[in-house]
Amino acid sequence: MHLQHDKVACVPLFDPDHYGSIIIPDTAKERCDQGLVKYIGPEVTHVQPGDHIIFSGYTGTLMEIEGEGLMIVLPETFIDAKLESPDTSIPGLYFLGKDGEYFPATYEMAMNIIARGLKESPHFRDFKVFNVRAGIHQRPKWDKVTER
């Protein structure tokens, strides 16, 4: 695909059709306002193919291109933001996948494991705080924790 001037063609990222068992009707969905850059014109300077961009839902031209699928073509100046995907991996921490391969752990994965571990811990229900303003705290007795 050859784009003119500062045009950008992106693959639209639509809102999901359902959240869990709740089906979202088309009338309740917002207009598509984000996408992944696939092609750029020769005068484009701030985005590259593969970038995740955000733009107004009323911007660009939605078209279906044979062999490519749906694309939104818009001028680069109409792009509001480019989302950076930060590296959230934790150096030196790896998980073993079901396929036997190791993969780097991310901060989010580690926090989810810690939260689940706390929730499932028998000690978690013993940690209670009552009336913080009055300074009344109730904590488990050490012998109660060690007997489990």
C-alpha positions as CSV (number, residue, x, y, z in Angstrom):
1,M,0.0,0.0,0.0
2,H,1.4,3.4,-1.0
3,L,0.1,6.4,1.1
4,Q,0.4,10.0,0.1
5,H,2.2,12.7,2.1
6,D,1.6,12.5,5.9
7,K,-1.1,9.8,5.8
8,V,-1.1,6.9,8.3
9,A,-3.1,3.7,7.8
10,C,-3.8,1.8,11.0
11,V,-5.7,-1.4,11.9
12,P,-8.6,-0.3,14.2
13,L,-8.9,-1.7,17.7
14,F,-12.6,-1.9,18.4
15,D,-14.2,-2.3,21.9
16,P,-14.9,-5.9,22.7
17,D,-18.3,-7.4,21.9
18,H,-18.7,-8.7,25.5
19,Y,-17.3,-8.5,29.0
20,G,-17.6,-11.9,30.6
21,S,-21.2,-13.0,30.0
22,I,-22.4,-9.4,29.3
23,I,-23.0,-8.7,25.6
24,I,-22.4,-5.1,24.6
25,P,-24.8,-3.9,21.8
26,D,-23.3,-1.9,18.9
27,T,-25.4,1.1,20.0
28,A,-23.6,1.2,23.4
29,K,-20.1,1.0,21.9
30,E,-17.9,4.0,21.4
31,R,-16.5,4.9,18.1
32,C,-13.1,3.4,17.3
33,D,-10.5,5.7,18.7
34,Q,-7.3,3.7,18.7
35,G,-5.3,1.4,16.3
36,L,-2.0,-0.1,15.4
37,V,-0.1,1.7,12.6
38,K,0.5,-0.6,9.6
39,Y,1.5,1.8,6.8
40,I,2.9,5.3,6.8
41,G,3.4,7.9,4.0
42,P,6.8,9.4,3.1
43,E,6.3,12.6,5.2
44,V,5.3,10.9,8.4
45,T,7.9,11.7,11.2
46,H,6.5,10.8,14.6
47,V,5.0,7.2,14.3
48,Q,6.3,4.0,12.8
49,P,4.5,0.8,11.8
50,G,3.6,-1.2,14.9
51,D,2.9,1.9,17.1
52,H,-0.3,1.9,19.2
53,I,-2.0,5.2,18.5
54,I,-5.0,7.1,19.8
55,F,-7.1,9.5,17.7
56,S,-10.5,11.1,17.8
57,G,-13.3,8.6,17.0
58,Y,-14.6,11.1,14.4
59,T,-11.2,11.2,12.5
60,G,-10.1,9.3,9.4
61,T,-11.7,7.2,6.8
62,L,-12.7,3.6,7.6
63,M,-12.2,1.4,4.6
64,E,-12.0,-2.3,3.8
65,I,-9.0,-3.2,1.6
66,E,-8.9,-6.5,-0.1
67,G,-6.3,-8.8,1.5
68,E,-5.8,-6.3,4.4
69,G,-9.2,-6.1,6.1
70,L,-10.4,-2.9,7.8
71,M,-8.1,0.1,7.9
72,I,-8.5,3.7,9.1
73,V,-6.5,6.2,7.1
74,L,-5.9,9.6,8.7
75,P,-3.3,12.4,8.5
76,E,-0.5,12.2,11.1
77,T,-1.5,15.5,12.6
78,F,-4.8,14.0,13.7
79,I,-3.0,11.5,16.0
80,D,-3.5,12.5,19.6
81,A,-1.1,10.1,21.3
82,K,1.3,7.3,20.8
83,L,1.2,4.7,23.6
84,E,4.5,3.4,24.7
85,S,4.5,-0.1,26.1
86,P,6.8,0.1,29.1
87,D,9.1,-2.8,30.0
88,T,7.5,-4.1,33.2
89,S,9.6,-7.3,33.4
90,I,11.5,-7.9,36.7
91,P,15.2,-8.6,36.1
92,G,16.2,-12.1,37.2
93,L,12.7,-13.4,37.9
94,Y,11.4,-16.0,35.5
95,F,8.4,-18.3,35.4
96,L,8.3,-21.8,34.0
97,G,5.5,-22.2,31.3
98,K,3.4,-25.2,30.6
99,D,5.6,-25.9,27.6
100,G,8.7,-26.2,29.8
101,E,10.1,-22.9,28.6
102,Y,11.0,-20.0,31.0
103,F,9.6,-16.6,30.4
104,P,10.4,-13.3,32.2
105,A,8.0,-12.3,35.0
106,T,6.3,-8.9,34.8
107,Y,5.5,-6.6,37.7
108,E,1.7,-7.3,37.2
109,M,2.2,-11.1,37.3
110,A,4.2,-10.8,40.5
111,M,1.6,-8.6,42.2
112,N,-1.2,-10.9,41.2
113,I,0.6,-13.9,42.7
114,I,1.3,-12.0,45.9
115,A,-2.3,-10.9,46.1
116,R,-3.7,-14.4,45.5
117,G,-1.2,-15.8,48.0
118,L,-2.4,-13.3,50.7
119,K,-6.1,-13.9,49.9
120,E,-5.7,-17.7,50.2
121,S,-3.5,-17.6,53.3
122,P,-5.2,-18.7,56.5
123,H,-3.4,-15.8,58.3
124,F,-5.0,-13.2,56.0
125,R,-8.4,-13.3,57.7
126,D,-6.7,-12.8,61.1
127,F,-5.4,-9.4,60.1
128,K,-8.2,-7.0,60.9
129,V,-8.2,-3.3,61.7
130,F,-11.1,-1.7,63.5
131,N,-11.8,2.0,64.0
132,V,-8.5,3.4,62.7
133,R,-9.4,6.9,63.8
134,A,-9.8,5.8,67.4
135,G,-6.4,4.0,67.3
136,I,-8.0,0.6,68.1
137,H,-6.2,-2.2,66.2
138,Q,-6.6,-5.9,66.5
139,R,-3.8,-8.1,65.3
140,P,-3.4,-11.9,65.6
141,K,-1.5,-13.2,68.6
142,W,1.9,-14.7,67.8
143,D,0.9,-18.1,69.2
144,K,-2.2,-18.2,67.0
145,V,-0.1,-17.5,63.9
146,T,2.6,-20.1,64.8
147,E,0.2,-22.9,65.6
148,R,-1.0,-23.2,62.0
